[in-house]
Amino acid sequence: MTADHQVVLITGTSSGIGLATAVAAARAGFTTVATMREPGRDAALRAAADKAGVTLDVRRLDVTDADSVAACVDGVARTYGRLDAVVNNAGVSNSDPTLEMSTTAALRANLEVNFFGVIEVARAAMPLLRAARGRLVTIGSVHGIVGQPFNEGYCAAKFAVEGFMESLAPVAWAHGVRVSVVVPGFVPDTSFGVFPDIDRTTLQAASGPYAPTFADYLDWVGGQGWEGAGQPAREVADVVVDTLRAERPAFRVPTGRWAAAYLDQKLTDRDGSAVQRLARTWIGQPDSPER
């Protein structure tokens, strides 16, 4: 896909990967519709666009509101007469320590944004993408391949996205639309955290009987848990733009060597034992014959 005169819609652009991708896409020559739930939070995006010398079309889109999604996609069609690509980026992080300490309502809220929101945008855009023989790119996660302790809800949503898009891809391909999932590792310069906006003491107090295990997990995260995994949002954005422009984009696109190696641990693990052994070390429970 060549960028000239191509229109791309990107969700969740107020910060992080979405912001960086909107600027990178515009710099690459795409007409970029940068969307967010609250347009009043566009100051950082507009500042980054001004610094890069690019123009963005900033619009409201709440992925959890079907009417909002439809209105935005229809508005893009009216303005430009086409839509060539969508980048599903909007998402929320995990905020509950583990199964027993979470609620069904919290899990559903996570799925509403991270899974159903992705599907709602894809459904609304697909007629235009078919007409343009375009691209549907979704920001996945290594947590959508390898389960992460104490991140069950987030992982469930990202696993669901991976399975849905993998199933959709051959059907979409038969009708001219290429589907890809871009898989970053840990991106420090985003609004995401392992458990955002909550301090460690509060989290441990809320984790009940799991507090000692959760403490071991937080020690791992705060120590060398993500050593070598970090990459700036702009690097992920560059991979997204490369995927949009690739003549034959892959379905699954790790954003670097660390992410690729991390995924290999799961994709070669037929019975799941290797990932289980690895994950137990993250919570201070190395494998032993006694367990």
C-alpha positions in Angstrom: 0.0 0.0 0.0 1.4 3.4 -1.0 0.7 6.2 1.4 -0.2 8.9 -1.1 -3.9 9.8 -0.9 -4.5 6.8 1.4 -6.7 7.5 4.4 -6.0 5.7 7.7 -8.1 5.9 10.9 -6.3 5.2 14.2 -8.0 4.7 17.5 -6.7 5.7 20.9 -4.3 8.5 19.8 -4.3 10.7 22.9 -1.0 9.1 24.1 1.5 6.3 23.7 1.5 4.1 20.7 -1.6 5.6 19.2 -0.2 9.1 19.3 3.2 8.0 17.9 1.5 6.0 15.1 -0.8 8.9 14.1 2.3 11.2 13.7 4.3 8.5 12.0 1.5 7.7 9.5 1.0 11.4 8.7 4.8 11.8 8.2 4.7 8.8 5.9 2.1 10.6 3.7 -1.1 9.0 4.9 -4.2 11.2 5.4 -4.5 10.5 9.1 -7.7 10.5 11.1 -6.6 10.4 14.7 -9.4 9.5 17.0 -9.9 9.5 20.8 -12.7 9.1 23.3 -12.2 12.6 24.6 -11.1 15.1 22.0 -10.3 17.6 24.8 -7.3 15.4 25.6 -5.6 16.1 22.2 -3.0 18.6 23.4 -0.1 16.2 23.4 -1.1 14.8 20.0 -1.4 18.2 18.4 1.9 19.3 20.0 3.7 16.2 18.5 2.1 16.8 15.1 3.2 20.5 15.1 6.7 19.4 16.1 6.8 16.9 13.2 5.3 19.4 10.8 2.3 17.3 9.9 -1.5 17.7 9.9 -4.0 15.4 11.5 -7.8 15.2 11.4 -8.7 14.7 15.0 -12.1 13.2 15.7 -14.1 11.7 18.5 -14.5 7.9 18.6 -15.4 5.9 21.7 -14.8 2.2 20.9 -17.4 1.1 23.5 -20.2 3.1 21.9 -21.4 1.6 18.6 -23.1 4.9 17.6 -19.9 6.8 18.2 -18.0 4.3 16.1 -20.5 4.4 13.3 -20.7 8.2 13.3 -16.9 8.5 13.0 -16.5 6.0 10.2 -19.5 7.4 8.3 -18.0 10.9 8.8 -14.7 9.8 7.3 -16.5 8.3 4.3 -18.3 11.5 3.7 -15.2 13.7 4.1 -12.8 11.6 2.0 -14.9 9.2 0.0 -12.8 6.3 1.2 -11.0 4.5 4.0 -7.9 2.6 3.2 -6.7 1.4 6.6 -7.6 1.1 10.2 -5.3 0.8 13.2 -7.1 -0.6 16.2 -5.0 0.7 19.1 -7.4 2.0 21.8 -7.1 -0.1 25.0 -7.0 -0.1 28.7 -4.6 -1.8 31.1 -5.3 -4.3 33.9 -6.3 -3.1 37.4 -7.3 -6.2 39.4 -4.8 -8.4 41.1 -6.3 -11.8 40.3 -9.4 -13.8 39.8 -10.9 -14.0 43.3 -10.2 -10.4 44.0 -11.7 -9.0 40.8 -15.3 -8.7 39.8 -17.2 -9.8 36.7 -18.1 -6.2 36.0 -14.4 -5.2 36.0 -13.6 -8.1 33.6 -16.5 -7.2 31.3 -15.3 -3.6 31.3 -11.9 -4.7 30.2 -13.3 -6.8 27.4 -15.6 -4.0 26.3 -12.6 -1.9 25.4 -9.8 -4.3 24.6 -11.9 -6.9 22.6 -15.4 -5.8 21.7 -14.2 -2.2 21.0 -11.7 -3.6 18.5 -14.4 -5.7 16.8 -16.9 -2.8 16.7 -14.4 -0.6 14.8 -13.5 -3.4 12.5 -17.1 -4.2 11.7 -18.0 -0.6 10.9 -14.9 -0.1 8.7 -14.9 -3.4 6.8 -17.2 -2.3 3.9 -14.9 0.6 3.2 -11.8 -1.5 3.6 -13.2 -4.0 1.2 -13.9 -1.3 -1.4 -10.4 0.0 -1.0 -8.7 -3.4 -0.8 -7.2 -2.0 2.4 -5.6 -3.0 5.7 -6.9 -3.8 9.1 -4.1 -3.6 11.7 -4.6 -4.3 15.4 -2.2 -3.6 18.2 -1.9 -6.8 20.1 0.4 -7.7 22.9 2.8 -10.4 24.0 0.2 -10.9 26.7 -2.1 -12.1 23.9 0.2 -15.0 23.3 1.8 -15.7 26.7 -0.4 -15.5 29.8 0.9 -13.2 32.5 0.2 -13.8 36.2 -2.0 -11.2 37.8 -3.1 -9.9 34.4 -5.8 -12.4 33.7 -8.4 -10.0 32.4 -6.1 -8.1 30.1 -4.6 -11.3 28.8 -8.0 -12.8 28.2 -9.0 -9.8 26.0 -5.7 -9.8 24.1 -6.0 -13.6 23.5 -9.5 -13.1 22.2 -8.3 -10.4 19.8 -5.5 -12.7 18.5 -7.9 -15.6 18.0 -10.6 -13.4 16.3 -8.2 -11.7 13.9 -6.4 -14.9 13.1 -9.8 -16.5 12.2 -10.9 -13.4 10.3 -7.7 -12.9 8.3 -8.2 -15.6 5.6 -11.8 -14.5 5.0 -10.8 -10.9 4.8 -7.9 -11.8 2.5 -10.3 -13.5 0.1 -12.1 -10.2 -0.2 -9.1 -8.0 -0.6 -8.4 -6.9 3.0 -5.1 -7.7 4.7 -5.3 -8.3 8.4 -2.3 -8.0 10.8 -1.7 -8.0 14.5 1.3 -5.9 15.6 2.7 -7.4 18.8 4.8 -5.1 21.0 6.5 -6.0 24.2 6.9 -3.5 27.0 6.5 0.2 26.0 7.5 2.4 28.9 6.4 5.7 27.4 2.7 4.9 27.3 -0.1 5.4 29.8 -0.1 1.7 30.4 1.4 0.1 33.4 1.2 -3.3 34.9 -1.3 -1.9 37.4 -1.9 1.8 36.5 -2.5 4.6 39.0 -2.5 2.3 42.1 0.4 2.1 44.5 2.0 -1.2 45.5 0.7 -1.1 49.1 -2.9 -0.6 48.0 -2.6 -3.5 45.5 -1.1 -5.9 48.0 -3.8 -5.0 50.5 -6.4 -5.8 48.0 -4.9 -9.1 47.0 -6.0 -11.0 50.0 -4.6 -14.5 50.4 -2.5 -13.9 47.2 -0.5 -11.1 48.8 2.8 -13.0 49.2 2.7 -14.3 45.7 1.7 -10.9 44.4 4.6 -9.4 46.2 7.0 -11.8 44.5 5.5 -10.9 41.1 5.9 -7.1 41.8 9.5 -7.7 42.8 10.0 -9.5 39.5 8.4 -6.7 37.5 10.4 -4.1 39.4 13.6 -6.0 39.0 14.8 -7.6 35.8 11.4 -9.0 34.7 11.3 -6.8 31.6 15.0 -6.5 31.0 15.6 -6.0 27.3 11.9 -5.8 26.5 11.5 -2.0 26.5 11.1 0.0 23.4 9.8 3.5 22.7 6.3 4.0 21.3 7.9 5.6 18.2 9.6 2.2 17.3 6.2 0.4 17.5 4.7 3.2 15.4 7.3 2.7 12.7 6.5 -1.1 12.6 2.8 -0.2 12.2 3.5 2.1 9.3 5.8 -0.5 7.7 3.0 -3.0 8.0 0.5 -0.6 6.4 2.9 -0.1 3.5 4.1 -3.7 3.0 3.1 -5.3 -0.2 2.5 -8.6 1.6 2.2 -7.9 5.3 2.5 -10.8 7.8 -0.4 -11.6 10.0 1.6 -11.5 13.2 4.3 -8.8 13.4 6.5 -8.7 16.6 7.9 -5.2 17.0 11.5 -6.3 17.8 13.9 -9.1 18.7 12.7 -9.3 22.3 9.1 -9.7 21.4 9.9 -12.3 18.7 12.0 -14.4 21.1 9.3 -14.1 23.8 6.6 -15.3 21.4 8.8 -18.2 20.4 8.6 -19.6 23.9 4.9 -20.1 23.5 4.6 -21.0 19.8 7.0 -23.9 20.2 5.5 -25.1 23.5 3.1 -27.8 22.4 1.9 -29.0 25.9 2.2 -25.6 27.7 4.7 -26.8 30.2 7.5 -24.5 29.2 5.4 -21.4 29.6 4.1 -22.6 32.9 7.6 -23.2 34.2 8.7 -19.8 33.0 5.6 -18.1 34.6 6.1 -19.8 37.9 9.6 -18.1 38.2 7.9 -14.7 37.9 6.0 -15.4 41.1 8.9 -16.8 43.1 7.9 -20.4 42.5 10.7 -22.2 40.6 9.9 -25.7 39.4 10.7 -28.5 41.9 9.8 -32.2 42.2 7.9 -31.4 45.4 5.3 -29.3 43.6 
